[in-house]
Amino acid sequence: MKNVVLLVALVTMAFGSLVGCRSNTFDYPDRQADGRMMEESRAFLLYGLIDSNDGPLIAHQLCNGPVKSVETVHTIGNMCVSCITLNIYTPNTVRVECASGVGHQFYLDENDVAVGHEEIDLETGEVLQSNFQADFI
């Protein structure tokens, strides 16, 4: 009887892991996609409660410029790995869709307050617009 209860509990956890698809998306609707899609796997522990990554994912560094959307998904492969490890190791996948357009350069003072901002054309590197609150440059 004890083995049957344990088996039912394991099957329930496995089934819950497989049908528990989840996805979070953040989108900039005013930006145009340029066709590039970056994907990175992230590692978490205990149902995703503990972050075991070195640091946060910085989307604009993956694209080397502006970002159209960021989507965090729990793929079929991620769900299978989670099921095998009984949700001790729960990876997920982050998809970053890159945008075309301008880049931004911010200038900070010693207190990390933005004192300047420039918009830069990513194709030519030309400064399109500058806005500074102080004359430090």
Secondary structure by P-SEA (a helix, b strand, c coil): caaaaaaaaaaaaaaaaaabbbbbbbbccccccccbbbbbbbbbccccccccccccccccccccccccbbbbbbcaaaaaaaaaacccbbbbbbbbbbbcbbbbbbbbcccccccbbbbbccccccccbbbbccccc
